[in-house]
């Protein structure tokens, strides 16, 4: 079978040629950005104050797990109805449902550990939850000695990636929490660095032109494979993209329409992430995985997008009601993180 055909419904060669480059993989970049931004936003919201561990865990885990549970229940019902069978897990031991409750079932599934995963949140959800668990510790040592912490974390990251194959991990390095926690940490560091970047954005446009954007362009178009670990290349591009968007942020801020669109999407971005894959799976299943042409593929993509947005809004609305039922603080959902 052609390696570019999936299910075998869609010929994805054109899309893959555009998004999977010799030195840049868009999916890896997106995940790195998400994790970097998570570290930055949490640090920004906790800046100059001590973290109370239990309050932090309650706040963050409630924010990520409640929508996950709701999405999980919805997809479970959909799968049972579609397959006309309630036994959809293939004899997984009942005790392993604890991994689903903790939100790390798909992450462990990526290690080859059989769980009750339905693919919701993929490996990424478990990875970011683990980042949240270590955040109070990272925040404390970073606050105590920023230079030493940065040096130690960077040496750790370099050593781990260079020697990754020696550890016999069954999970790719870009999916491994032990690697991604560095991008999370860099988001924390970035909060401290923003006062330098923001000091005079007009002058900093020079850096935008001669450094960050050229770096991204270089990694996208340069065809010979650069012989360094992929995670290094991803981290370099992620930092360049973050700095670039920071510098052009005033342009976005001056557009009320653009700001409104971004703010609206931000409200459902996490729920969008949770449901998008199972919408794709379900639509493909309902089409019996028939091979389709380019125009039909485009129509399916549009349908997938619309259904994902609708379902994300539904999960978001139900989550808000659940937060109210459990009398969680109002800012747990509405506060910008």
KAWO-V348801 format. One record per residue. N is the residue number from 1. PSI is psi in radians with two decimals (999 if undefined). OMEGA is omega in whole degrees, -180 to 180 (NA if undefined). NEAR is the number of other C-alpha atoms within 8 Angstrom. Layout:
# KAWO-V348801
N:PSI:OMEGA:NEAR ; N:PSI:OMEGA:NEAR
This chain:
# KAWO-V348801
1:2.48:176:3 ; 2:2.25:-177:4 ; 3:-0.28:-178:5 ; 4:0.04:-180:8 ; 5:2.24:-179:12 ; 6:2.25:168:9 ; 7:-0.41:-5:6 ; 8:1.34:-176:9 ; 9:-0.91:-169:10 ; 10:2.36:172:12 ; 11:1.90:-173:9 ; 12:0.27:-175:9 ; 13:-0.79:-178:8 ; 14:-0.80:-179:7 ; 15:-0.75:-179:7 ; 16:-0.61:177:9 ; 17:-0.56:-178:8 ; 18:-0.51:-171:7 ; 19:-0.29:178:10 ; 20:1.72:-177:9 ; 21:2.87:-180:11 ; 22:-0.58:-177:10 ; 23:0.26:180:12 ; 24:2.26:178:13 ; 25:2.02:-173:11 ; 26:-0.65:-180:8 ; 27:-0.73:178:7 ; 28:-0.69:178:10 ; 29:-0.78:-179:13 ; 30:-0.77:179:8 ; 31:-0.74:178:9 ; 32:-0.71:178:13 ; 33:-0.79:-179:10 ; 34:-0.81:-178:8 ; 35:-0.72:177:13 ; 36:-0.85:-178:14 ; 37:-0.62:177:10 ; 38:-0.80:178:11 ; 39:-0.67:-179:14 ; 40:-0.82:-175:15 ; 41:-0.68:178:11 ; 42:-0.72:179:10 ; 43:-0.69:179:12 ; 44:-0.71:-179:10 ; 45:-0.38:-180:7 ; 46:0.15:-175:9 ; 47:2.39:177:6 ; 48:0.49:174:4 ; 49:2.67:180:5 ; 50:2.49:-179:5 ; 51:2.21:172:7 ; 52:1.95:-169:6 ; 53:-0.94:-175:7 ; 54:-0.67:178:6 ; 55:-0.72:179:7 ; 56:-0.85:-179:9 ; 57:-0.74:180:11 ; 58:-0.75:-177:8 ; 59:-0.88:-176:9 ; 60:-0.79:-177:9 ; 61:-0.60:176:9 ; 62:-0.70:-179:9 ; 63:-0.65:-177:10 ; 64:-0.54:-173:8 ; 65:-0.65:-178:10 ; 66:-0.85:175:10 ; 67:-0.62:178:12 ; 68:-0.79:179:13 ; 69:-0.74:-179:9 ; 70:-0.81:178:11 ; 71:-0.67:-180:12 ; 72:-0.82:-179:10 ; 73:-0.76:-180:8 ; 74:-0.81:-178:8 ; 75:-0.59:177:10 ; 76:-0.81:179:9 ; 77:-0.76:180:8 ; 78:-0.77:-179:8 ; 79:-0.73:180:10 ; 80:-0.76:179:12 ; 81:-0.75:-178:8 ; 82:-0.75:-176:6 ; 83:-0.19:-179:6 ; 84:0.71:-178:7 ; 85:2.22:-179:7 ; 86:-0.31:-179:5 ; 87:1.48:-172:6 ; 88:0.10:-173:7 ; 89:-0.17:177:6 ; 90:0.73:173:5 ; 91:0.57:176:4 ; 92:2.32:179:9 ; 93:2.39:-174:6 ; 94:-0.60:-176:5 ; 95:-0.38:-178:5 ; 96:-0.09:176:10 ; 97:-0.28:177:10 ; 98:-0.56:-180:7 ; 99:-0.55:176:11 ; 100:-0.74:178:12 ; 101:-0.64:-180:8 ; 102:-0.15:177:8 ; 103:0.23:-177:12 ; 104:0.33:-176:14 ; 105:-0.76:-179:13 ; 106:-0.54:176:17 ; 107:-0.77:178:13 ; 108:-0.57:177:13 ; 109:-0.61:178:12 ; 110:-0.37:176:10 ; 111:0.01:-179:8 ; 112:0.17:179:7 ; 113:2.09:-177:7 ; 114:2.22:-179:7 ; 115:-3.04:176:13 ; 116:0.43:-177:11 ; 117:2.44:171:9 ; 118:0.20:179:8 ; 119:0.02:-177:8 ; 120:2.24:-179:13 ; 121:-0.26:179:12 ; 122:-2.80:179:9 ; 123:-0.47:-170:13 ; 124:-0.69:-178:10 ; 125:-0.83:179:12 ; 126:-0.66:-180:15 ; 127:-0.80:-178:14 ; 128:-0.56:176:10 ; 129:-0.72:177:11 ; 130:-0.63:176:9 ; 131:-0.72:178:11 ; 132:-0.65:-177:10 ; 133:-0.61:-179:8 ; 134:-0.11:-175:8 ; 135:-0.85:-179:8 ; 136:-0.67:179:10 ; 137:-0.83:179:7 ; 138:-0.75:-179:9 ; 139:-0.74:-178:10 ; 140:-0.84:-178:8 ; 141:-0.56:177:10 ; 142:-0.74:-180:10 ; 143:-0.59:-177:7 ; 144:-0.78:180:6 ; 145:1.65:-172:8 ; 146:-0.71:-176:9 ; 147:-0.87:-179:6 ; 148:-0.75:180:7 ; 149:-0.75:180:10 ; 150:-0.78:-179:9 ; 151:-0.83:-179:8 ; 152:-0.80:-179:8 ; 153:-0.66:-179:9 ; 154:-0.75:177:9 ; 155:-0.75:178:8 ; 156:-0.81:-177:8 ; 157:-0.79:-180:10 ; 158:-0.83:-178:8 ; 159:-0.73:-179:8 ; 160:-0.80:-177:9 ; 161:-0.66:179:11 ; 162:-0.62:-177:7 ; 163:0.31:-171:8 ; 164:-0.74:-177:10 ; 165:-0.41:-178:6 ; 166:-0.32:-177:5 ; 167:-0.12:178:6 ; 168:0.68:175:6 ; 169:2.52:176:7 ; 170:-0.04:-178:7 ; 171:2.45:178:8 ; 172:2.64:-174:7 ; 173:-0.62:-177:9 ; 174:-0.23:178:9 ; 175:-0.10:-174:11 ; 176:2.17:178:10 ; 177:-0.66:-178:10 ; 178:-0.46:176:6 ; 179:-0.79:-175:14 ; 180:-0.38:-180:13 ; 181:-0.40:178:9 ; 182:-0.72:176:11 ; 183:-0.66:176:13 ; 184:-0.78:179:15 ; 185:-0.70:179:11 ; 186:-0.56:175:11 ; 187:-0.65:176:16 ; 188:-0.78:180:15 ; 189:-0.66:-176:9 ; 190:-0.60:179:9 ; 191:-0.68:178:11 ; 192:-0.49:-176:7 ; 193:-0.27:-174:8 ; 194:-0.50:-180:8 ; 195:-0.46:177:8 ; 196:-0.76:-179:6 ; 197:-0.68:-175:11 ; 198:-0.11:-175:8 ; 199:-0.74:178:6 ; 200:1.50:-174:7 ; 201:-0.51:-179:9 ; 202:-0.79:178:5 ; 203:-0.54:-178:7 ; 204:-0.20:175:10 ; 205:-0.41:176:9 ; 206:-0.77:179:7 ; 207:-0.62:178:9 ; 208:-0.72:-176:12 ; 209:-0.65:-173:9 ; 210:-0.08:-177:8 ; 211:-1.22:-167:9 ; 212:-0.88:-179:13 ; 213:-0.78:175:12 ; 214:-0.60:178:9 ; 215:-0.81:180:10 ; 216:-0.79:180:11 ; 217:-0.73:180:8 ; 218:-0.89:-177:8 ; 219:-0.47:180:11 ; 220:-0.76:-171:10 ; 221:-0.33:-177:7 ; 222:2.07:-172:9 ; 223:-0.71:178:7 ; 224:2.35:-178:5 ; 225:2.17:177:7 ; 226:2.16:-171:5 ; 227:1.12:171:4 ; 228:2.78:180:6 ; 229:2.46:-179:8 ; 230:-0.63:-180:8 ; 231:-0.58:178:10 ; 232:-0.81:-179:8 ; 233:-0.72:179:12 ; 234:-0.79:-179:13 ; 235:-0.71:179:11 ; 236:-0.79:-180:8 ; 237:-0.72:180:12 ; 238:-0.84:180:11 ; 239:-0.72:180:8 ; 240:-0.74:179:13 ; 241:-0.76:-179:11 ; 242:-0.83:-180:9 ; 243:-0.72:180:11 ; 244:-0.81:-179:11 ; 245:-0.54:176:8 ; 246:-0.69:-177:7 ; 247:-0.54:-180:13 ; 248:0.09:-179:8 ; 249:-0.65:178:8 ; 250:-0.56:179:7 ; 251:-0.75:178:7 ; 252:-0.72:-177:9 ; 253:-0.46:-179:9 ; 254:-0.11:180:6 ; 255:1.86:-179:8 ; 256:-0.64:-180:7 ; 257:-0.83:-179:6 ; 258:-0.74:178:9 ; 259:-0.72:-179:10 ; 260:-0.76:180:8 ; 261:-0.79:-179:8 ; 262:-0.77:-180:8 ; 263:-0.70:179:8 ; 264:-0.76:-180:8 ; 265:-0.63:179:8 ; 266:-0.57:-179:8 ; 267:-0.51:-177:8 ; 268:0.19:-174:11 ; 269:-0.71:-179:9 ; 270:-0.78:178:8 ; 271:-0.62:176:13 ; 272:-0.81:178:12 ; 273:-0.73:-177:9 ; 274:-0.70:-169:12 ; 275:-0.21:-168:14 ; 276:-0.67:-177:11 ; 277:-0.71:-178:10 ; 278:-0.37:171:10 ; 279:-0.79:179:11 ; 280:-0.83:180:9 ; 281:-0.78:-174:8 ; 282:-0.70:178:8 ; 283:-0.75:178:9 ; 284:-0.71:179:9 ; 285:-0.76:-178:8 ; 286:-0.39:178:7 ; 287:0.14:178:7 ; 288:0.47:177:6 ; 289:0.64:179:10 ; 290:2.51:176:7 ; 291:2.22:-177:7 ; 292:2.77:-178:8 ; 293:-3.10:-174:7 ; 294:-0.82:-177:7 ; 295:-0.67:178:6 ; 296:-0.66:177:8 ; 297:-0.75:177:10 ; 298:-0.75:179:8 ; 299:-0.71:179:8 ; 300:-0.69:179:8 ; 301:-0.74:179:8 ; 302:-0.75:177:8 ; 303:-0.78:177:8 ; 304:-0.79:-178:12 ; 305:-0.80:-179:9 ; 306:-0.77:179:8 ; 307:-0.66:179:9 ; 308:-0.78:179:12 ; 309:-0.79:-179:9 ; 310:-0.80:-178:8 ; 311:-0.64:177:10 ; 312:-0.70:178:14 ; 313:-0.72:180:10 ; 314:-0.83:179:8 ; 315:-0.69:179:12 ; 316:-0.79:-179:12 ; 317:-0.75:179:8 ; 318:-0.70:180:9 ; 319:-0.75:179:11 ; 320:-0.72:180:9 ; 321:-0.66:178:8 ; 322:-0.71:178:9 ; 323:-0.73:-179:10 ; 324:-0.71:-180:8 ; 325:-0.73:-179:7 ; 326:0.16:177:6 ; 327:0.81:176:6 ; 328:2.69:-180:8 ; 329:2.48:-176:5 ; 330:-0.64:-177:6 ; 331:-0.12:179:6 ; 332:-0.58:-179:9 ; 333:-0.71:-173:8 ; 334:-0.34:-178:6 ; 335:2.38:179:6 ; 336:2.22:-179:4 ; 337:999:NA:7
